[in-house]
Amino acid sequence: MDYISVKEAAERWGISERWVQKLCEEGRITDVIRFGHSWAIPKDVNRPPKLKTGKRPTKGKEVNT
């Protein structure tokens, strides 16, 4: 199986390297391998789906409804 780096996955999926690392840490990318502080991501894996949790309330601002 061929693997790509976090940087390559980030470029391929159009997201930040840190976000790819978080996806790996959370187990949302299958078959990843951890090497010290680095991750090896299978080359043929697709970007995991987004989790929608809703809008966050604005801090310090009153919202008129």
C-alpha positions as CSV (number, residue, x, y, z in Angstrom):
1,M,0.0,0.0,0.0
2,D,1.3,3.5,-0.9
3,Y,1.1,6.3,1.6
4,I,1.2,10.1,1.4
5,S,2.2,12.7,4.0
6,V,-0.1,15.1,5.9
7,K,1.1,17.9,3.6
8,E,0.2,16.0,0.5
9,A,-3.3,15.1,1.9
10,A,-3.9,18.7,2.8
11,E,-3.1,19.9,-0.7
12,R,-5.2,17.2,-2.3
13,W,-8.2,17.9,-0.1
14,G,-7.9,21.7,0.1
15,I,-7.7,21.9,3.9
16,S,-4.9,22.8,6.3
17,E,-2.2,20.4,7.5
18,R,-3.4,20.8,11.1
19,W,-6.9,19.8,10.2
20,V,-5.5,16.6,8.5
21,Q,-3.6,15.9,11.7
22,K,-6.8,16.3,13.8
23,L,-8.7,14.0,11.5
24,C,-5.9,11.4,11.9
25,E,-5.9,11.9,15.7
26,E,-9.7,11.5,15.9
27,G,-9.6,8.3,13.8
28,R,-11.7,9.8,11.0
29,I,-9.2,8.7,8.3
30,T,-9.0,4.9,8.0
31,D,-5.7,2.9,8.0
32,V,-3.4,5.8,9.0
33,I,-0.1,4.9,10.6
34,R,1.7,7.1,13.2
35,F,5.5,7.4,13.0
36,G,6.7,9.4,15.9
37,H,5.1,12.9,15.3
38,S,4.2,12.1,11.6
39,W,1.3,10.4,10.0
40,A,1.3,8.1,6.9
41,I,-2.1,8.3,5.1
42,P,-3.1,5.7,2.5
43,K,-2.8,7.2,-1.0
44,D,-6.2,6.0,-2.1
45,V,-8.3,7.2,0.9
46,N,-10.9,9.9,0.3
47,R,-11.4,12.9,2.5
48,P,-13.7,12.1,5.4
49,P,-17.2,13.8,5.4
50,K,-17.7,17.0,7.3
51,L,-19.5,16.9,10.6
52,K,-22.2,19.5,10.8
53,T,-22.8,20.6,14.4
54,G,-24.8,23.8,13.7
55,K,-23.9,27.4,14.1
56,R,-22.1,28.6,17.1
57,P,-23.6,31.5,19.1
58,T,-21.8,34.8,18.7
59,K,-19.8,35.9,21.7
60,G,-20.5,39.2,23.4
61,K,-23.2,40.3,20.9
62,E,-26.9,40.4,21.5
63,V,-28.8,38.7,18.8
64,N,-32.2,40.2,17.9
65,T,-34.8,37.7,16.7
